[in-house]
Amino acid sequence: MHVFYQDLTRKVPIEHVHDASFTPILISCAKCSLYNRRVKRVLDLALSLACIMLSLPIALFVAIAIKLESRGPLFFW
């Protein structure tokens, strides 16, 4: 019966999940040194800034395309 349920709903009932088959990966930085936390913070900020800078030309292109296609404003409030 449970195979039919899984095929029909694409879900697995929670009672069919055993502790051995599901091991969560928990990453805690509570024991990390101050240096490691600062390096991680700098890398997070640098990668986020790089992604934003890479997406800005695409966003500008999309904004221009929207403005050329419709006469209304770009942002609706």
N, CA, C and O atoms as a Maestro MAE file, in Angstrom:
{
 s_m_m2io_version
 :::
 2.0.0
}

f_m_ct {
 s_m_title
 :::
 protein
 m_atom[308] {
  # First column is atom index #
  i_m_mmod_type
  r_m_x_coord
  r_m_y_coord
  r_m_z_coord
  i_m_residue_number
  s_m_chain_name
  s_m_pdb_residue_name
  s_m_pdb_atom_name
  i_m_atomic_number
  :::
  1 25 0.817 -1.195 0.000 1 A "MET " " N  " 7
  2 3 0.000 0.000 0.000 1 A "MET " " CA " 6
  3 2 0.862 1.261 0.000 1 A "MET " " C  " 6
  4 15 0.522 2.235 -0.672 1 A "MET " " O  " 8
  5 25 1.992 1.260 0.755 2 A "HIS " " N  " 7
  6 3 2.808 2.464 0.860 2 A "HIS " " CA " 6
  7 2 3.476 2.826 -0.466 2 A "HIS " " C  " 6
  8 15 3.742 4.004 -0.708 2 A "HIS " " O  " 8
  9 25 3.752 1.854 -1.325 3 A "VAL " " N  " 7
  10 3 4.343 2.154 -2.629 3 A "VAL " " CA " 6
  11 2 3.338 2.919 -3.484 3 A "VAL " " C  " 6
  12 15 3.706 3.860 -4.187 3 A "VAL " " O  " 8
  13 25 2.073 2.516 -3.425 4 A "PHE " " N  " 7
  14 3 1.032 3.232 -4.167 4 A "PHE " " CA " 6
  15 2 0.911 4.669 -3.665 4 A "PHE " " C  " 6
  16 15 0.791 5.599 -4.463 4 A "PHE " " O  " 8
  17 25 0.942 4.853 -2.343 5 A "TYR " " N  " 7
  18 3 0.852 6.189 -1.756 5 A "TYR " " CA " 6
  19 2 2.021 7.054 -2.211 5 A "TYR " " C  " 6
  20 15 1.835 8.218 -2.567 5 A "TYR " " O  " 8
  21 25 3.229 6.485 -2.201 6 A "GLN " " N  " 7
  22 3 4.409 7.240 -2.622 6 A "GLN " " CA " 6
  23 2 4.335 7.598 -4.096 6 A "GLN " " C  " 6
  24 15 4.695 8.710 -4.484 6 A "GLN " " O  " 8
  25 25 3.875 6.675 -4.913 7 A "ASP " " N  " 7
  26 3 3.750 6.964 -6.340 7 A "ASP " " CA " 6
  27 2 2.674 8.008 -6.605 7 A "ASP " " C  " 6
  28 15 2.831 8.864 -7.476 7 A "ASP " " O  " 8
  29 25 1.590 7.936 -5.855 8 A "LEU " " N  " 7
  30 3 0.476 8.851 -6.070 8 A "LEU " " CA " 6
  31 2 0.789 10.268 -5.594 8 A "LEU " " C  " 6
  32 15 0.489 11.236 -6.292 8 A "LEU " " O  " 8
  33 25 1.388 10.393 -4.416 9 A "THR " " N  " 7
  34 3 1.599 11.711 -3.821 9 A "THR " " CA " 6
  35 2 3.022 12.225 -3.955 9 A "THR " " C  " 6
  36 15 3.279 13.401 -3.698 9 A "THR " " O  " 8
  37 25 3.949 11.366 -4.351 10 A "ARG " " N  " 7
  38 3 5.376 11.709 -4.411 10 A "ARG " " CA " 6
  39 2 5.915 12.120 -3.044 10 A "ARG " " C  " 6
  40 15 6.823 12.945 -2.946 10 A "ARG " " O  " 8
  41 25 5.344 11.535 -1.990 11 A "LYS " " N  " 7
  42 3 5.771 11.790 -0.621 11 A "LYS " " CA " 6
  43 2 5.996 10.462 0.079 11 A "LYS " " C  " 6
  44 15 5.415 9.442 -0.292 11 A "LYS " " O  " 8
  45 25 6.846 10.487 1.096 12 A "VAL " " N  " 7
  46 3 7.097 9.302 1.907 12 A "VAL " " CA " 6
  47 2 6.509 9.558 3.290 12 A "VAL " " C  " 6
  48 15 6.832 10.569 3.915 12 A "VAL " " O  " 8
  49 25 5.650 8.662 3.781 13 A "PRO " " N  " 7
  50 3 5.110 8.845 5.128 13 A "PRO " " CA " 6
  51 2 6.235 8.847 6.162 13 A "PRO " " C  " 6
  52 15 7.208 8.105 6.024 13 A "PRO " " O  " 8
  53 25 6.106 9.665 7.178 14 A "ILE " " N  " 7
  54 3 7.163 9.831 8.169 14 A "ILE " " CA " 6
  55 2 7.458 8.537 8.923 14 A "ILE " " C  " 6
  56 15 8.589 8.320 9.358 14 A "ILE " " O  " 8
  57 25 6.462 7.683 9.079 15 A "GLU " " N  " 7
  58 3 6.707 6.431 9.804 15 A "GLU " " CA " 6
  59 2 7.576 5.455 9.007 15 A "GLU " " C  " 6
  60 15 8.061 4.470 9.564 15 A "GLU " " O  " 8
  61 25 7.778 5.714 7.720 16 A "HIS " " N  " 7
  62 3 8.636 4.863 6.903 16 A "HIS " " CA " 6
  63 2 10.085 5.350 6.874 16 A "HIS " " C  " 6
  64 15 10.944 4.708 6.270 16 A "HIS " " O  " 8
  65 25 10.352 6.460 7.511 17 A "VAL " " N  " 7
  66 3 11.716 6.984 7.561 17 A "VAL " " CA " 6
  67 2 12.345 6.516 8.858 17 A "VAL " " C  " 6
  68 15 11.851 6.827 9.942 17 A "VAL " " O  " 8
  69 25 13.431 5.770 8.752 18 A "HIS " " N  " 7
  70 3 14.117 5.238 9.926 18 A "HIS " " CA " 6
  71 2 15.327 6.105 10.243 18 A "HIS " " C  " 6
  72 15 15.855 6.797 9.372 18 A "HIS " " O  " 8
  73 25 15.755 6.059 11.485 19 A "ASP " " N  " 7
  74 3 16.894 6.871 11.909 19 A "ASP " " CA " 6
  75 2 18.160 6.542 11.131 19 A "ASP " " C  " 6
  76 15 18.958 7.436 10.853 19 A "ASP " " O  " 8
  77 25 18.359 5.283 10.776 20 A "ALA " " N  " 7
  78 3 19.573 4.880 10.074 20 A "ALA " " CA " 6
  79 2 19.597 5.393 8.639 20 A "ALA " " C  " 6
  80 15 20.670 5.618 8.078 20 A "ALA " " O  " 8
  81 25 18.427 5.577 8.043 21 A "SER " " N  " 7
  82 3 18.400 6.003 6.649 21 A "SER " " CA " 6
  83 2 18.437 7.519 6.499 21 A "SER " " C  " 6
  84 15 18.639 8.026 5.396 21 A "SER " " O  " 8
  85 25 18.246 8.235 7.581 22 A "PHE " " N  " 7
  86 3 18.233 9.695 7.521 22 A "PHE " " CA " 6
  87 2 19.172 10.242 8.579 22 A "PHE " " C  " 6
  88 15 18.874 10.197 9.772 22 A "PHE " " O  " 8
  89 25 20.289 10.752 8.141 23 A "THR " " N  " 7
  90 3 21.260 11.336 9.050 23 A "THR " " CA " 6
  91 2 21.431 12.803 8.692 23 A "THR " " C  " 6
  92 15 22.043 13.118 7.671 23 A "THR " " O  " 8
  93 25 20.909 13.698 9.502 24 A "PRO " " N  " 7
  94 3 21.065 15.116 9.177 24 A "PRO " " CA " 6
  95 2 22.510 15.567 9.338 24 A "PRO " " C  " 6
  96 15 23.240 15.071 10.196 24 A "PRO " " O  " 8
  97 25 22.897 16.490 8.520 25 A "ILE " " N  " 7
  98 3 24.240 17.047 8.591 25 A "ILE " " CA " 6
  99 2 24.130 18.384 9.309 25 A "ILE " " C  " 6
  100 15 23.555 19.338 8.785 25 A "ILE " " O  " 8
  101 25 24.672 18.439 10.484 26 A "LEU " " N  " 7
  102 3 24.623 19.656 11.276 26 A "LEU " " CA " 6
  103 2 26.011 20.271 11.316 26 A "LEU " " C  " 6
  104 15 26.975 19.634 11.740 26 A "LEU " " O  " 8
  105 25 26.099 21.496 10.876 27 A "ILE " " N  " 7
  106 3 27.375 22.193 10.900 27 A "ILE " " CA " 6
  107 2 27.242 23.332 11.900 27 A "ILE " " C  " 6
  108 15 26.459 24.261 11.706 27 A "ILE " " O  " 8
  109 25 28.000 23.245 12.946 28 A "SER " " N  " 7
  110 3 27.969 24.280 13.963 28 A "SER " " CA " 6
  111 2 29.327 24.947 14.023 28 A "SER " " C  " 6
  112 15 30.364 24.284 14.014 28 A "SER " " O  " 8
  113 25 29.306 26.246 14.084 29 A "CYS " " N  " 7
  114 3 30.565 26.978 14.143 29 A "CYS " " CA " 6
  115 2 30.810 27.500 15.558 29 A "CYS " " C  " 6
  116 15 31.594 28.428 15.754 29 A "CYS " " O  " 8
  117 25 30.146 26.907 16.530 30 A "ALA " " N  " 7
  118 3 30.324 27.353 17.907 30 A "ALA " " CA " 6
  119 2 31.740 27.083 18.392 30 A "ALA " " C  " 6
  120 15 32.270 27.837 19.208 30 A "ALA " " O  " 8
  121 25 32.362 26.009 17.892 31 A "LYS " " N  " 7
  122 3 33.715 25.662 18.310 31 A "LYS " " CA " 6
  123 2 34.774 26.226 17.369 31 A "LYS " " C  " 6
  124 15 35.967 26.015 17.585 31 A "LYS " " O  " 8
  125 25 34.352 26.939 16.330 32 A "CYS " " N  " 7
  126 3 35.304 27.515 15.386 32 A "CYS " " CA " 6
  127 2 36.039 28.671 16.052 32 A "CYS " " C  " 6
  128 15 35.507 29.343 16.936 32 A "CYS " " O  " 8
  129 25 37.266 28.884 15.611 33 A "SER " " N  " 7
  130 3 38.034 29.991 16.161 33 A "SER " " CA " 6
  131 2 37.521 31.311 15.602 33 A "SER " " C  " 6
  132 15 36.803 31.343 14.602 33 A "SER " " O  " 8
  133 25 37.893 32.375 16.251 34 A "LEU " " N  " 7
  134 3 37.493 33.703 15.803 34 A "LEU " " CA " 6
  135 2 38.023 33.967 14.400 34 A "LEU " " C  " 6
  136 15 37.334 34.573 13.580 34 A "LEU " " O  " 8
  137 25 39.231 33.519 14.123 35 A "TYR " " N  " 7
  138 3 39.825 33.695 12.791 35 A "TYR " " CA " 6
  139 2 38.974 33.001 11.725 35 A "TYR " " C  " 6
  140 15 38.684 33.594 10.686 35 A "TYR " " O  " 8
  141 25 38.575 31.755 11.971 36 A "ASN " " N  " 7
  142 3 37.764 31.014 11.002 36 A "ASN " " CA " 6
  143 2 36.407 31.673 10.782 36 A "ASN " " C  " 6
  144 15 35.922 31.721 9.651 36 A "ASN " " O  " 8
  145 25 35.788 32.180 11.843 37 A "ARG " " N  " 7
  146 3 34.503 32.859 11.694 37 A "ARG " " CA " 6
  147 2 34.637 34.142 10.885 37 A "ARG " " C  " 6
  148 15 33.769 34.464 10.074 37 A "ARG " " O  " 8
  149 25 35.724 34.871 11.105 38 A "ARG " " N  " 7
  150 3 35.930 36.113 10.342 38 A "ARG " " CA " 6
  151 2 36.234 35.821 8.884 38 A "ARG " " C  " 6
  152 15 35.751 36.527 7.997 38 A "ARG " " O  " 8
  153 25 37.027 34.792 8.625 39 A "VAL " " N  " 7
  154 3 37.318 34.415 7.237 39 A "VAL " " CA " 6
  155 2 36.032 34.001 6.541 39 A "VAL " " C  " 6
  156 15 35.799 34.385 5.395 39 A "VAL " " O  " 8
  157 25 35.197 33.226 7.216 40 A "LYS " " N  " 7
  158 3 33.922 32.815 6.626 40 A "LYS " " CA " 6
  159 2 33.043 34.023 6.344 40 A "LYS " " C  " 6
  160 15 32.413 34.095 5.289 40 A "LYS " " O  " 8
  161 25 32.992 34.962 7.264 41 A "ARG " " N  " 7
  162 3 32.177 36.167 7.070 41 A "ARG " " CA " 6
  163 2 32.668 36.977 5.870 41 A "ARG " " C  " 6
  164 15 31.863 37.446 5.066 41 A "ARG " " O  " 8
  165 25 33.986 37.141 5.749 42 A "VAL " " N  " 7
  166 3 34.555 37.885 4.622 42 A "VAL " " CA " 6
  167 2 34.249 37.174 3.307 42 A "VAL " " C  " 6
  168 15 33.888 37.820 2.324 42 A "VAL " " O  " 8
  169 25 34.390 35.856 3.281 43 A "LEU " " N  " 7
  170 3 34.083 35.103 2.061 43 A "LEU " " CA " 6
  171 2 32.598 35.190 1.716 43 A "LEU " " C  " 6
  172 15 32.244 35.337 0.547 43 A "LEU " " O  " 8
  173 25 31.733 35.101 2.715 44 A "ASP " " N  " 7
  174 3 30.291 35.234 2.471 44 A "ASP " " CA " 6
  175 2 29.965 36.592 1.853 44 A "ASP " " C  " 6
  176 15 29.214 36.676 0.881 44 A "ASP " " O  " 8
  177 25 30.531 37.646 2.419 45 A "LEU " " N  " 7
  178 3 30.272 38.986 1.898 45 A "LEU " " CA " 6
  179 2 30.844 39.165 0.498 45 A "LEU " " C  " 6
  180 15 30.193 39.754 -0.365 45 A "LEU " " O  " 8
  181 25 32.053 38.665 0.262 46 A "ALA " " N  " 7
  182 3 32.684 38.813 -1.050 46 A "ALA " " CA " 6
  183 2 31.910 38.056 -2.124 46 A "ALA " " C  " 6
  184 15 31.696 38.578 -3.218 46 A "ALA " " O  " 8
  185 25 31.492 36.842 -1.823 47 A "LEU " " N  " 7
  186 3 30.736 36.065 -2.803 47 A "LEU " " CA " 6
  187 2 29.356 36.671 -3.052 47 A "LEU " " C  " 6
  188 15 28.875 36.671 -4.185 47 A "LEU " " O  " 8
  189 25 28.724 37.182 -2.010 48 A "SER " " N  " 7
  190 3 27.424 37.835 -2.184 48 A "SER " " CA " 6
  191 2 27.559 39.075 -3.049 48 A "SER " " C  " 6
  192 15 26.747 39.305 -3.945 48 A "SER " " O  " 8
  193 25 28.577 39.871 -2.784 49 A "LEU " " N  " 7
  194 3 28.804 41.078 -3.578 49 A "LEU " " CA " 6
  195 2 29.110 40.731 -5.031 49 A "LEU " " C  " 6
  196 15 28.639 41.410 -5.944 49 A "LEU " " O  " 8
  197 25 29.894 39.682 -5.250 50 A "ALA " " N  " 7
  198 3 30.205 39.255 -6.621 50 A "ALA " " CA " 6
  199 2 28.941 38.807 -7.353 50 A "ALA " " C  " 6
  200 15 28.760 39.128 -8.527 50 A "ALA " " O  " 8
  201 25 28.076 38.077 -6.677 51 A "CYS " " N  " 7
  202 3 26.822 37.635 -7.309 51 A "CYS " " CA " 6
  203 2 25.921 38.818 -7.638 51 A "CYS " " C  " 6
  204 15 25.286 38.845 -8.692 51 A "CYS " " O  " 8
  205 25 25.867 39.789 -6.744 52 A "ILE " " N  " 7
  206 3 25.058 40.982 -7.014 52 A "ILE " " CA " 6
  207 2 25.623 41.743 -8.203 52 A "ILE " " C  " 6
  208 15 24.869 42.185 -9.069 52 A "ILE " " O  " 8
  209 25 26.925 41.899 -8.254 53 A "MET " " N  " 7
  210 3 27.550 42.629 -9.362 53 A "MET " " CA " 6
  211 2 27.337 41.906 -10.690 53 A "MET " " C  " 6
  212 15 27.161 42.552 -11.723 53 A "MET " " O  " 8
  213 25 27.350 40.581 -10.672 54 A "LEU " " N  " 7
  214 3 27.116 39.821 -11.900 54 A "LEU " " CA " 6
  215 2 25.657 39.886 -12.347 54 A "LEU " " C  " 6
  216 15 25.370 39.798 -13.541 54 A "LEU " " O  " 8
  217 25 24.744 40.039 -11.403 55 A "SER " " N  " 7
  218 3 23.327 40.068 -11.773 55 A "SER " " CA " 6
  219 2 22.837 41.465 -12.152 55 A "SER " " C  " 6
  220 15 21.774 41.587 -12.762 55 A "SER " " O  " 8
  221 25 23.567 42.506 -11.815 56 A "LEU " " N  " 7
  222 3 23.132 43.867 -12.135 56 A "LEU " " CA " 6
  223 2 22.983 44.120 -13.632 56 A "LEU " " C  " 6
  224 15 21.982 44.718 -14.024 56 A "LEU " " O  " 8
  225 25 23.915 43.704 -14.496 57 A "PRO " " N  " 7
  226 3 23.702 43.934 -15.931 57 A "PRO " " CA " 6
  227 2 22.464 43.221 -16.471 57 A "PRO " " C  " 6
  228 15 21.774 43.748 -17.343 57 A "PRO " " O  " 8
  229 25 22.189 42.047 -15.963 58 A "ILE " " N  " 7
  230 3 20.997 41.315 -16.397 58 A "ILE " " CA " 6
  231 2 19.744 42.063 -15.957 58 A "ILE " " C  " 6
  232 15 18.797 42.202 -16.732 58 A "ILE " " O  " 8
  233 25 19.733 42.545 -14.720 59 A "ALA " " N  " 7
  234 3 18.581 43.292 -14.216 59 A "ALA " " CA " 6
  235 2 18.390 44.586 -15.003 59 A "ALA " " C  " 6
  236 15 17.257 44.971 -15.290 59 A "ALA " " O  " 8
  237 25 19.473 45.253 -15.350 60 A "LEU " " N  " 7
  238 3 19.380 46.475 -16.141 60 A "LEU " " CA " 6
  239 2 18.814 46.180 -17.528 60 A "LEU " " C  " 6
  240 15 17.963 46.920 -18.022 60 A "LEU " " O  " 8
  241 25 19.277 45.115 -18.149 61 A "PHE " " N  " 7
  242 3 18.773 44.710 -19.464 61 A "PHE " " CA " 6
  243 2 17.275 44.397 -19.405 61 A "PHE " " C  " 6
  244 15 16.519 44.805 -20.288 61 A "PHE " " O  " 8
  245 25 16.854 43.685 -18.382 62 A "VAL " " N  " 7
  246 3 15.438 43.343 -18.225 62 A "VAL " " CA " 6
  247 2 14.610 44.609 -17.989 62 A "VAL " " C  " 6
  248 15 13.518 44.741 -18.542 62 A "VAL " " O  " 8
  249 25 15.113 45.534 -17.182 63 A "ALA " " N  " 7
  250 3 14.384 46.780 -16.926 63 A "ALA " " CA " 6
  251 2 14.221 47.590 -18.207 63 A "ALA " " C  " 6
  252 15 13.150 48.144 -18.454 63 A "ALA " " O  " 8
  253 25 15.266 47.664 -19.022 64 A "ILE " " N  " 7
  254 3 15.180 48.392 -20.292 64 A "ILE " " CA " 6
  255 2 14.191 47.706 -21.226 64 A "ILE " " C  " 6
  256 15 13.403 48.374 -21.895 64 A "ILE " " O  " 8
  257 25 14.226 46.383 -21.274 65 A "ALA " " N  " 7
  258 3 13.301 45.644 -22.138 65 A "ALA " " CA " 6
  259 2 11.852 45.867 -21.707 65 A "ALA " " C  " 6
  260 15 10.974 46.028 -22.555 65 A "ALA " " O  " 8
  261 25 11.598 45.876 -20.416 66 A "ILE " " N  " 7
  262 3 10.238 46.121 -19.922 66 A "ILE " " CA " 6
  263 2 9.799 47.535 -20.279 66 A "ILE " " C  " 6
  264 15 8.666 47.745 -20.712 66 A "ILE " " O  " 8
  265 25 10.678 48.492 -20.100 67 A "LYS " " N  " 7
  266 3 10.332 49.884 -20.393 67 A "LYS " " CA " 6
  267 2 10.047 50.080 -21.879 67 A "LYS " " C  " 6
  268 15 9.153 50.847 -22.237 67 A "LYS " " O  " 8
  269 25 10.792 49.401 -22.749 68 A "LEU " " N  " 7
  270 3 10.564 49.522 -24.186 68 A "LEU " " CA " 6
  271 2 9.263 48.849 -24.621 68 A "LEU " " C  " 6
  272 15 8.611 49.307 -25.560 68 A "LEU " " O  " 8
  273 25 8.889 47.777 -23.950 69 A "GLU " " N  " 7
  274 3 7.687 47.030 -24.327 69 A "GLU " " CA " 6
  275 2 6.406 47.662 -23.810 69 A "GLU " " C  " 6
  276 15 5.388 47.649 -24.501 69 A "GLU " " O  " 8
  277 25 6.443 48.207 -22.617 70 A "SER " " N  " 7
  278 3 5.226 48.789 -22.050 70 A "SER " " CA " 6
  279 2 5.476 50.251 -21.709 70 A "SER " " C  " 6
  280 15 6.599 50.646 -21.393 70 A "SER " " O  " 8
  281 25 4.441 51.027 -21.777 71 A "ARG " " N  " 7
  282 3 4.564 52.467 -21.526 71 A "ARG " " CA " 6
  283 2 4.414 52.815 -20.044 71 A "ARG " " C  " 6
  284 15 4.626 53.961 -19.647 71 A "ARG " " O  " 8
  285 25 4.058 51.847 -19.250 72 A "GLY " " N  " 7
  286 3 3.864 52.107 -17.826 72 A "GLY " " CA " 6
  287 2 5.182 52.177 -17.080 72 A "GLY " " C  " 6
  288 15 6.253 52.040 -17.671 72 A "GLY " " O  " 8
  289 25 5.094 52.393 -15.775 73 A "PRO " " N  " 7
  290 3 6.317 52.457 -14.970 73 A "PRO " " CA " 6
  291 2 6.943 51.076 -14.792 73 A "PRO " " C  " 6
  292 15 6.277 50.053 -14.957 73 A "PRO " " O  " 8
  293 25 8.226 51.061 -14.453 74 A "LEU " " N  " 7
  294 3 8.912 49.788 -14.200 74 A "LEU " " CA " 6
  295 2 8.442 49.153 -12.895 74 A "LEU " " C  " 6
  296 15 8.284 47.936 -12.805 74 A "LEU " " O  " 8
  297 25 8.225 49.982 -11.901 75 A "PHE " " N  " 7
  298 3 7.815 49.495 -10.587 75 A "PHE " " CA " 6
  299 2 6.404 49.986 -10.285 75 A "PHE " " C  " 6
  300 15 6.111 51.173 -10.422 75 A "PHE " " O  " 8
  301 25 5.543 49.077 -9.877 76 A "PHE " " N  " 7
  302 3 4.176 49.419 -9.512 76 A "PHE " " CA " 6
  303 2 4.064 49.407 -7.996 76 A "PHE " " C  " 6
  304 15 4.411 48.411 -7.360 76 A "PHE " " O  " 8
  305 25 3.593 50.481 -7.418 77 A "TRP " " N  " 7
  306 3 3.467 50.583 -5.969 77 A "TRP " " CA " 6
  307 2 2.074 50.443 -5.544 77 A "TRP " " C  " 6
  308 15 1.784 50.503 -4.349 77 A "TRP " " O  " 8
  :::
 }
 m_bond[307] {
  # First column is bond index #
  i_m_from
  i_m_to
  i_m_order
  :::
  1 1 2 1
  2 2 3 1
  3 3 4 2
  4 3 5 1
  5 5 6 1
  6 6 7 1
  7 7 8 2
  8 7 9 1
  9 9 10 1
  10 10 11 1
  11 11 12 2
  12 11 13 1
  13 13 14 1
  14 14 15 1
  15 15 16 2
  16 15 17 1
  17 17 18 1
  18 18 19 1
  19 19 20 2
  20 19 21 1
  21 21 22 1
  22 22 23 1
  23 23 24 2
  24 23 25 1
  25 25 26 1
  26 26 27 1
  27 27 28 2
  28 27 29 1
  29 29 30 1
  30 30 31 1
  31 31 32 2
  32 31 33 1
  33 33 34 1
  34 34 35 1
  35 35 36 2
  36 35 37 1
  37 37 38 1
  38 38 39 1
  39 39 40 2
  40 39 41 1
  41 41 42 1
  42 42 43 1
  43 43 44 2
  44 43 45 1
  45 45 46 1
  46 46 47 1
  47 47 48 2
  48 47 49 1
  49 49 50 1
  50 50 51 1
  51 51 52 2
  52 51 53 1
  53 53 54 1
  54 54 55 1
  55 55 56 2
  56 55 57 1
  57 57 58 1
  58 58 59 1
  59 59 60 2
  60 59 61 1
  61 61 62 1
  62 62 63 1
  63 63 64 2
  64 63 65 1
  65 65 66 1
  66 66 67 1
  67 67 68 2
  68 67 69 1
  69 69 70 1
  70 70 71 1
  71 71 72 2
  72 71 73 1
  73 73 74 1
  74 74 75 1
  75 75 76 2
  76 75 77 1
  77 77 78 1
  78 78 79 1
  79 79 80 2
  80 79 81 1
  81 81 82 1
  82 82 83 1
  83 83 84 2
  84 83 85 1
  85 85 86 1
  86 86 87 1
  87 87 88 2
  88 87 89 1
  89 89 90 1
  90 90 91 1
  91 91 92 2
  92 91 93 1
  93 93 94 1
  94 94 95 1
  95 95 96 2
  96 95 97 1
  97 97 98 1
  98 98 99 1
  99 99 100 2
  100 99 101 1
  101 101 102 1
  102 102 103 1
  103 103 104 2
  104 103 105 1
  105 105 106 1
  106 106 107 1
  107 107 108 2
  108 107 109 1
  109 109 110 1
  110 110 111 1
  111 111 112 2
  112 111 113 1
  113 113 114 1
  114 114 115 1
  115 115 116 2
  116 115 117 1
  117 117 118 1
  118 118 119 1
  119 119 120 2
  120 119 121 1
  121 121 122 1
  122 122 123 1
  123 123 124 2
  124 123 125 1
  125 125 126 1
  126 126 127 1
  127 127 128 2
  128 127 129 1
  129 129 130 1
  130 130 131 1
  131 131 132 2
  132 131 133 1
  133 133 134 1
  134 134 135 1
  135 135 136 2
  136 135 137 1
  137 137 138 1
  138 138 139 1
  139 139 140 2
  140 139 141 1
  141 141 142 1
  142 142 143 1
  143 143 144 2
  144 143 145 1
  145 145 146 1
  146 146 147 1
  147 147 148 2
  148 147 149 1
  149 149 150 1
  150 150 151 1
  151 151 152 2
  152 151 153 1
  153 153 154 1
  154 154 155 1
  155 155 156 2
  156 155 157 1
  157 157 158 1
  158 158 159 1
  159 159 160 2
  160 159 161 1
  161 161 162 1
  162 162 163 1
  163 163 164 2
  164 163 165 1
  165 165 166 1
  166 166 167 1
  167 167 168 2
  168 167 169 1
  169 169 170 1
  170 170 171 1
  171 171 172 2
  172 171 173 1
  173 173 174 1
  174 174 175 1
  175 175 176 2
  176 175 177 1
  177 177 178 1
  178 178 179 1
  179 179 180 2
  180 179 181 1
  181 181 182 1
  182 182 183 1
  183 183 184 2
  184 183 185 1
  185 185 186 1
  186 186 187 1
  187 187 188 2
  188 187 189 1
  189 189 190 1
  190 190 191 1
  191 191 192 2
  192 191 193 1
  193 193 194 1
  194 194 195 1
  195 195 196 2
  196 195 197 1
  197 197 198 1
  198 198 199 1
  199 199 200 2
  200 199 201 1
  201 201 202 1
  202 202 203 1
  203 203 204 2
  204 203 205 1
  205 205 206 1
  206 206 207 1
  207 207 208 2
  208 207 209 1
  209 209 210 1
  210 210 211 1
  211 211 212 2
  212 211 213 1
  213 213 214 1
  214 214 215 1
  215 215 216 2
  216 215 217 1
  217 217 218 1
  218 218 219 1
  219 219 220 2
  220 219 221 1
  221 221 222 1
  222 222 223 1
  223 223 224 2
  224 223 225 1
  225 225 226 1
  226 226 227 1
  227 227 228 2
  228 227 229 1
  229 229 230 1
  230 230 231 1
  231 231 232 2
  232 231 233 1
  233 233 234 1
  234 234 235 1
  235 235 236 2
  236 235 237 1
  237 237 238 1
  238 238 239 1
  239 239 240 2
  240 239 241 1
  241 241 242 1
  242 242 243 1
  243 243 244 2
  244 243 245 1
  245 245 246 1
  246 246 247 1
  247 247 248 2
  248 247 249 1
  249 249 250 1
  250 250 251 1
  251 251 252 2
  252 251 253 1
  253 253 254 1
  254 254 255 1
  255 255 256 2
  256 255 257 1
  257 257 258 1
  258 258 259 1
  259 259 260 2
  260 259 261 1
  261 261 262 1
  262 262 263 1
  263 263 264 2
  264 263 265 1
  265 265 266 1
  266 266 267 1
  267 267 268 2
  268 267 269 1
  269 269 270 1
  270 270 271 1
  271 271 272 2
  272 271 273 1
  273 273 274 1
  274 274 275 1
  275 275 276 2
  276 275 277 1
  277 277 278 1
  278 278 279 1
  279 279 280 2
  280 279 281 1
  281 281 282 1
  282 282 283 1
  283 283 284 2
  284 283 285 1
  285 285 286 1
  286 286 287 1
  287 287 288 2
  288 287 289 1
  289 289 290 1
  290 290 291 1
  291 291 292 2
  292 291 293 1
  293 293 294 1
  294 294 295 1
  295 295 296 2
  296 295 297 1
  297 297 298 1
  298 298 299 1
  299 299 300 2
  300 299 301 1
  301 301 302 1
  302 302 303 1
  303 303 304 2
  304 303 305 1
  305 305 306 1
  306 306 307 1
  307 307 308 2
  :::
 }
}
